[in-house]
Amino acid sequence: MQEKEAITISNSSLSNADRAYHKLFYTEHPELLSKRDLTRNGVLVLGPARSGTSWLSSVLSYSENVRLYFNEPLYHINPFLPFGEVTGQRPYFLRNDHTAAPYTKCLSKEHPLWCVYKSLLNTSFNGVKMLNGVERNIIQLKPQTKGKVLIKEVHALMASEGLVSRWDGPIIMITRNPVFAVDSLLHYRTLKAHMWRKEAQHICENSFLKRFFTTKIAVIQNYLKQYVDDGESRSSVIMSKVLTVAIINRMLQTLAKENKAICFIQYEELCRNSEVNFKHIADHCGLETGSAMKHFIAKSTTTEDVVDPDPYNVFRNSKGMVKRPLKFIKENELENIKTMLKMCGLENQLKP
């Protein structure tokens, strides 16, 4: 009876799209409703795609006191919402652009996003019901019943403040020079890559920009109107994606300054001095840096012979990554990017 009432919950403050998403989500995942007890043993890794989140979380998963490691669980359990594009409404998540969500400063206790994480942190939850088949392989299980639960997401970053406001444990945020994040994405994919397209629509709203920018709001909005990520125009796609990532980086940096529970690191700095910075991050999160983690750090940062690895490979010559040449974005395009970011007050995002 309790589950049925939760599934049919009605909140007058929700849009029709949001209400439909809530209902569909809990219909497909009723097992999440029974996992209400939240532990404080969770460690959350957040950052834009192509910014080192996989490498960072993979290293931390080798900590001796990490019990569970969930790699982007939200993507695997989001229900498909066919009504979103047809009606023009904005549900919280779309399968064809799983990194996008409207900006929100807080999450209610019934919000599906928050219920997912409450469930993952529950001491009796093992992920078997929620994830099946090949998706179950994204969980690294260890036999002990106690320990930290490590969760890595590049999910709906516009909901990051809402998630941070409710999180009880440590949080790690990582960002990367937006030019190289976009260059990495487009080198492995094409101009049609959906990543950051929906975010570009949400970050131009006053409710978001006023939170993280005191000036340059009109300039940013004009650039986002001028350069629309249509998946076709090379210059528009590049400019829109770089500006969007730079703005997301600013959001994460601001949240980190406001919250002592957040450990903030730049990808480039992690590459330069990997062992020291991984030790600092692990200490901040209460993770044990044993021999297994140290071995994996050494193994994943000294791979000299990887010329063009799989895009999801966490092995790299870390110092070489800092100085690597651009692979997709051209030098003349870089000048236009620099001008745009300077006009938007984001030129510091380009510091190596």
C-alpha positions in Angstrom: 0.0 0.0 0.0 2.8 2.3 0.8 4.5 1.8 -2.5 1.3 2.4 -4.4 0.7 5.7 -2.7 4.3 6.8 -3.5 4.0 5.9 -7.1 0.8 7.9 -7.5 2.0 10.9 -5.6 0.8 14.2 -6.9 2.6 17.4 -6.3 0.9 20.6 -7.6 4.3 22.3 -8.0 5.4 19.8 -10.6 4.9 20.3 -14.3 2.9 17.7 -16.2 6.1 16.3 -17.7 7.8 16.1 -14.3 4.7 14.4 -12.7 4.6 11.9 -15.6 8.3 11.2 -15.1 7.9 10.5 -11.4 5.1 8.1 -12.0 6.9 6.3 -14.8 10.1 6.1 -12.9 8.6 4.5 -9.8 6.4 2.2 -11.8 9.6 0.8 -13.4 11.6 0.8 -10.2 9.4 0.1 -7.2 12.4 -1.5 -5.5 13.8 2.0 -4.8 10.8 2.9 -2.7 11.8 0.5 0.1 15.3 1.9 0.4 14.6 5.0 2.5 17.4 4.7 5.1 20.3 6.9 4.1 23.8 6.1 5.4 26.7 8.7 5.4 29.1 6.3 3.9 28.7 7.6 0.3 31.4 9.3 -1.8 30.1 11.2 -4.8 32.2 12.1 -7.9 30.8 14.7 -10.2 32.2 16.4 -13.3 31.4 17.1 -17.0 32.0 14.3 -19.4 35.5 13.9 -20.9 36.9 15.6 -17.8 38.6 12.6 -16.1 35.7 11.3 -14.0 36.2 7.7 -15.0 39.9 7.8 -14.3 39.4 9.5 -10.9 36.6 7.2 -9.7 38.4 4.0 -11.1 41.4 4.8 -9.0 39.3 5.5 -5.9 37.4 2.3 -6.3 40.7 0.4 -5.5 40.5 1.8 -2.0 40.4 -1.1 0.5 37.3 0.4 2.3 35.2 0.9 -0.8 32.3 -1.6 -0.6 30.4 -0.7 -3.8 31.3 1.3 -6.9 28.5 2.5 -9.1 29.6 4.0 -12.5 26.9 6.3 -13.8 23.9 4.4 -12.4 21.4 7.0 -13.3 21.9 6.6 -17.0 21.1 2.9 -16.8 17.8 3.1 -15.0 16.2 6.2 -16.5 12.9 5.3 -18.2 12.5 6.4 -21.8 10.1 9.3 -22.1 8.6 9.5 -25.6 6.3 12.4 -24.7 9.1 14.8 -24.0 10.1 15.7 -27.6 6.6 15.4 -29.0 5.0 17.9 -26.7 8.0 20.2 -26.3 7.8 19.8 -22.5 10.9 19.2 -20.5 11.0 16.1 -18.4 14.0 15.8 -16.1 15.8 13.2 -18.2 15.8 12.1 -21.8 17.4 8.9 -23.0 18.8 10.6 -26.1 20.5 13.2 -24.0 21.0 11.7 -20.6 23.3 14.4 -19.3 20.6 17.1 -19.4 18.2 18.4 -16.8 16.7 21.7 -15.8 18.7 23.6 -13.1 17.4 23.0 -9.6 18.7 24.2 -6.3 17.1 21.5 -4.2 15.6 18.1 -4.5 12.5 16.9 -2.7 12.6 13.5 -0.8 10.3 12.1 -3.5 12.5 13.2 -6.4 13.6 10.2 -8.5 17.2 11.5 -8.7 17.5 11.7 -4.9 15.7 8.4 -4.3 18.2 6.7 -6.6 21.1 7.8 -4.5 19.4 7.0 -1.2 18.8 3.5 -2.5 22.5 3.1 -3.6 23.7 4.2 -0.1 21.4 1.8 1.7 23.4 -0.8 3.6 21.1 -3.6 2.3 21.2 -2.6 -1.4 23.3 -4.5 -3.8 22.0 -3.3 -7.2 20.8 -6.7 -8.4 17.2 -5.6 -8.9 18.0 -2.2 -10.4 20.7 -3.3 -12.8 20.6 -6.5 -14.9 22.5 -8.2 -17.6 25.6 -6.4 -18.9 24.6 -3.3 -16.9 25.4 -5.2 -13.7 29.0 -5.3 -14.7 29.4 -1.6 -14.0 29.3 -2.4 -10.2 32.4 -3.5 -8.5 31.5 -5.6 -5.5 33.6 -6.4 -2.5 32.7 -9.0 0.1 32.7 -6.8 3.2 29.3 -5.5 4.4 30.7 -2.3 5.7 32.6 0.4 3.9 32.2 3.3 1.5 29.8 3.5 -1.5 31.5 5.3 -4.4 29.2 6.8 -7.0 30.4 8.5 -10.2 28.1 10.5 -12.4 28.3 12.8 -15.4 24.5 12.9 -15.3 22.2 15.9 -15.3 24.8 18.4 -14.1 22.2 21.2 -14.0 20.8 19.4 -11.0 24.1 19.3 -9.2 23.3 22.0 -6.7 20.2 20.2 -5.7 22.1 17.0 -5.2 24.9 18.7 -3.3 22.4 20.4 -0.9 21.1 17.0 0.2 24.3 14.9 0.2 25.7 14.0 3.7 29.0 12.6 2.7 32.1 13.9 0.9 31.9 15.0 -2.7 34.7 15.2 -5.3 34.3 17.6 -8.3 36.7 17.6 -11.2 36.8 19.9 -14.2 38.9 20.2 -17.3 39.9 22.9 -19.7 36.7 23.1 -21.8 38.5 23.3 -25.1 40.2 19.9 -24.4 37.0 18.4 -23.0 35.1 19.3 -26.2 38.1 18.4 -28.4 38.2 14.9 -26.8 34.5 14.4 -27.3 34.4 15.5 -30.9 37.6 13.6 -31.8 36.0 10.3 -30.7 32.5 11.1 -32.0 31.1 13.6 -34.5 29.5 17.0 -34.6 26.2 15.2 -34.0 27.2 14.2 -30.5 24.4 15.2 -28.1 26.6 15.9 -25.1 25.9 19.3 -23.5 23.3 20.2 -26.1 20.4 20.3 -23.6 22.5 22.0 -21.0 23.1 24.9 -23.4 19.3 25.4 -23.4 19.0 25.4 -19.7 22.1 27.5 -18.7 20.9 30.5 -20.7 18.0 31.0 -18.3 18.1 33.9 -15.8 17.5 31.6 -12.9 20.7 29.8 -13.5 23.0 32.6 -14.8 22.1 35.0 -11.9 23.1 32.3 -9.4 26.7 31.9 -10.8 27.4 35.2 -12.7 27.2 38.8 -11.4 28.0 40.3 -14.8 28.2 39.2 -18.4 24.8 37.5 -18.3 23.5 39.3 -21.4 26.8 38.6 -23.2 26.5 34.9 -22.4 22.9 34.7 -23.5 23.8 36.4 -26.8 26.6 34.0 -27.5 24.3 31.0 -26.8 21.7 32.5 -29.2 24.3 33.1 -31.8 25.9 29.7 -31.6 23.2 27.0 -31.5 24.4 23.4 -31.2 22.5 22.0 -34.1 24.7 19.0 -34.7 25.6 20.3 -38.2 27.4 23.6 -38.2 31.0 23.0 -37.1 31.6 26.5 -35.7 28.3 26.6 -33.8 28.7 23.2 -32.3 32.2 23.9 -31.1 31.5 27.3 -29.7 28.3 26.2 -28.0 29.8 23.2 -26.4 33.0 24.9 -25.2 30.9 27.8 -23.7 28.5 25.3 -22.0 31.3 23.3 -20.4 33.1 26.5 -19.2 29.8 27.6 -17.6 29.3 24.2 -16.0 32.9 24.4 -14.7 32.1 27.8 -13.1 29.1 26.3 -11.4 31.1 23.4 -9.9 33.9 25.7 -8.8 31.4 28.0 -7.1 29.7 25.1 -5.3 33.1 23.9 -4.2 34.0 27.2 -2.7 30.7 27.3 -0.8 30.8 23.8 0.6 33.6 22.4 2.8 32.5 18.8 2.1 33.5 19.3 -1.6 37.1 18.4 -2.7 37.7 20.2 -6.0 40.5 19.2 -8.5 41.3 20.2 -12.0 42.1 17.3 -14.4 45.3 19.0 -15.5 46.5 19.2 -12.0 45.6 15.6 -11.4 47.7 14.6 -14.4 50.7 16.7 -13.3 51.0 15.2 -9.8 48.8 12.2 -9.7 50.0 10.3 -6.7 50.0 13.3 -4.3 46.6 14.6 -5.5 45.0 11.1 -5.4 46.3 10.8 -1.8 44.8 14.2 -0.9 41.4 13.3 -2.4 41.3 9.9 -0.7 42.2 11.5 2.7 39.4 14.0 2.2 36.9 11.3 1.6 38.1 8.9 4.3 39.3 6.4 1.8 42.3 4.1 2.5 45.2 4.3 0.1 46.5 0.8 0.2 48.9 -1.1 -2.1 46.1 -1.9 -4.6 45.3 1.8 -5.2 48.9 2.8 -5.4 49.6 0.1 -7.9 46.6 1.2 -10.1 47.7 4.8 -9.9 51.2 3.9 -11.2 49.7 1.6 -13.8 47.2 4.1 -15.1 49.5 7.1 -15.3 52.7 5.8 -16.9 51.3 4.2 -20.1 53.7 5.6 -22.7 52.8 3.5 -25.7 49.1 4.5 -25.9 48.9 6.7 -29.0 45.1 6.9 -29.5 43.4 4.7 -26.9 39.8 3.8 -26.5 37.9 6.9 -25.4 36.9 5.2 -22.2 40.3 3.9 -21.4 41.5 5.0 -18.0 45.2 4.3 -18.8 47.2 7.2 -20.1 50.6 8.9 -20.0 49.2 11.5 -17.5 51.9 14.1 -18.0 51.6 13.8 -21.7 47.9 14.5 -21.5 48.6 18.0 -20.1 50.6 19.0 -23.2 48.8 16.9 -25.9 48.0 18.7 -29.1 44.4 19.4 -30.1 43.0 16.6 -32.3 39.7 18.1 -33.6 39.6 21.8 -32.9 41.9 23.9 -35.2 44.2 26.7 -34.2 42.1 29.4 -36.0 39.0 28.1 -34.2 40.9 28.3 -30.9 41.3 32.1 -31.4 37.6 32.6 -31.7 37.0 30.4 -28.6 39.5 32.5 -26.6 37.7 35.7 -27.6 34.3 34.3 -26.7 35.4 33.1 -23.3 37.2 36.4 -22.5 34.0 38.4 -23.4 32.1 36.1 -21.1 34.5 36.5 -18.2 35.6 32.9 -18.5 39.1 33.2 -19.8 40.6 31.7 -16.6 39.1 28.3 -17.7 41.8 28.1 -20.3 44.7 28.0 -17.8 46.8 24.9 -18.3 
